[in-house]
Amino acid sequence: MTEVVPITNDDLDLHVDEEIKKYLDPKAPKSFFLFAGAGSGKTRSLVAALDHLRGTMGKSLRMRGQKVAVITYTKAARDEIIRRTQFDPVIAVSTIHSFAWSLIEGFNHDIREWLRVTLNDDILDLQAKEAKGRAGTKASAERLADIASKQRRLARLDTTKKFVYSPDSDNRGRDSLNHAEVLKLAGDFLQTKPTLRQILRDGYPYILVDESQDTNRHILEALFAFQAVHKDEVVVGLFGDMMQRIYGDGQPGLGENLPTDWATPTKRLNFRCPQRVIELINKVREATDKQAQIPCSTAKEGHVRMFVFPSEGTDKAAAEQAICAHMARLTTDDDWLNEDAVKVLILEHRMAALRMGFDDLLAALYPVTQFRTALLDGSLPVVNFFLNLILPLWDAKDDKFGVARVIRAASPLASVSALKDAEDQFEQLAKAQAGVDALVGLLDGNPAVTFRDVARNVAETGLFTIPDLLKVALAGANIKVTDEDEEEERTDRDKGIEAFLAVPFRQVRAYAKYVGGKARFDTHQGVKGLEFPRVMVIMDDHEARGFLFKYDKLFGGGAEDNQTASTRRLFYVTCSRAERSLALVAYAENPERVKNQLLANGWFKPEEIIFGLPQL
């Protein structure tokens, strides 16, 4: 096993920041992709570039009414960069959705015509499938409801004078665009409308993209096309690391086959992890891009241990407690005994769902590719209808002012137009109260009430506007599938929503805690960019049910497929969070096979692999 030796020169990567400053020269602009692995100071380099622009170009940018665009993946990252650039208004930091909307907002005619074409194409496709399918089936009922929904929206286009959108809400209004539409619209418009490209060029001569490996591919493709047309006038800078790619809607192979005029600076130092962890994560990514990191001069040796248990018959809580005790003795760090001081990461979302109690919800929707990213970041409308309306209303049932806030904000029964048109406003408000009473009575009376029960209840009272996808599912709810051919006609989307509606409603509370980052267990997407002194990574193929990731395939070597590549990235991200010590826990169906794989792949020293409970 090759030993990783700390470098004595912590200025090894300073030349990278200096190179980036040269790329930002307005007389010789050069776009670039910065490779920055875990703990390399990617954000520090981004902020250094912004500070350079503020110092050298700030005055001229202000005089020309221009800004530097910074695109982030999360609101937390946005707020951090705004703070670190001292709230300078010349630095326009926004999430990807906010940036996309800033490009297309006000292009109402173009948006209308884009939607007209898209909706017509979708309707024609559904009608063709309906003509080939069988009438009276669940698939037919869902298709017909989907067609009707799209036709209603199509009919409203000419009376929609202004389209609206909020990056932070579910966009339920009749004139609203959804998150996916905004990204697609921005990507298409930027590639096909020279006027929009000129507006972007004139307003933002510098566009820097943080976490570019996870940035939506429609936007990235458009930015590549934009840069190709204006390469002598703008700089597009991408900051990222494909090994830390989390979501599935990013640009595949980003960083490969870049335009020949792009620069590819690389940061090699890791300022976060101890030597032993860096040695491990270098091994993990060896089979992909062979990028290797070097510890900084102050890096400690650190500790890594791999614990392997049978997945059946093991008291996992006791095992994990014993592991913490063992790590405390090994590292002489008693904080391993403090539950709040140990960050527990799990390699797969379904493990978190199972341990927290929203397994059925995740299992229903996660396999639907078009839902996956939104489900994990908490922006999926079919879930958020329940999460952001039903759950808060139920929680406020004993607070009449709290109920009133929810109803005034979202119920069509209490809207300004409904009250204005009502012959008797008190009678209209009584309808809303009756809807509230019916919903609360349903939820209070039966712990097993499903999402479908709730949706039907709301649809009957008209308390809230049901999302179109839920209307489609309810349309086919009472029709049973009688054979495989009928089931084959249905889309994965419709099957996923049907399965979701059969789930107990109360699982939404645990889901809310998970996507809100309030759970003890966290996964790779929740901690990317963060670091913790003590990290425990739990792998359990039995709990994950082979859902999407397989760590035993990763450890076993062999051919790299999509499943193995995904697992490798997750393993890399979770391990690279550790600042001092790292405990890896594998619950395996065949512990002996895992043992042989671990010894064969050379990732761990024999004394670092512990089978069964560590000796006290």
URVEN-V811321 format. One line per field, one symbol per residue. psi: psi as a letter, one per 20 degrees, with the letter a starting at -180 (. if undefined). burial: 1 if it has 16 or more other C-alpha atoms within 10 Angstrom, else 0. A space follows every 50 residues. Layout:
psi = ???
burial = ???
This chain:
psi = pppppqqiojjhjhhghhghhhhjohimqpqqoopoapjikghghghggg hghghhigghgghjkrrpppprhqhghghghggikkkpiionpqrhgggg hhhipilggggghghgggggggghghhghhhhapqjrgggggghhggggh hghghighiohpqqqphjaimiqhjqqrghggggggggghhiohghhhgg ghhnipopoqlhhjpphgggghhggghhhkhjhrpopppaohikpgrija opkphqlqqhjqqmqpphqoigqrghhhgghgggjhieijpprpqrhjpr grppqpppqphpjpnhghghghghgghgggilniihiohiipooqqiphh gggghhkkghgghghhiogiigghghjkjohhhhghgiggghgghjhjnh hgghggghhiphhjrghghhiqhohhhghhgghhggggghhghhiohjpr hgggggghhhikgrppqghhggghhjhjpqpirhhghhhqqhghgghghg hiqphiihghgghgijkjqhpraghijpirqqgppppppnhghikkghqo hhhghibaqoahgggghggggggghjiphgqpppopoqhnhgggghghhh ijhqqhiipppapqp.
burial = 00011100010010011001101100001111111111111110111111 11110011001000011111111000110011001000011111111111 10110000001100110011011001000100100011111111111011 00110010010011101001110010111001111111111000011001 10111111111111111111111111100010111111111111111111 10011000000110111111111111111111111000001111110011 11111111111000000011011111110000001110000111111111 11100111111111110101111111011111111110111011011000 00110110011111000010000000011011101101110010000011 11111111101111111111111111000000000110110111111111 11111111011101100000111111111011111111111011001111 11111100000011111111111111111111111111101001101100 0011000011001000
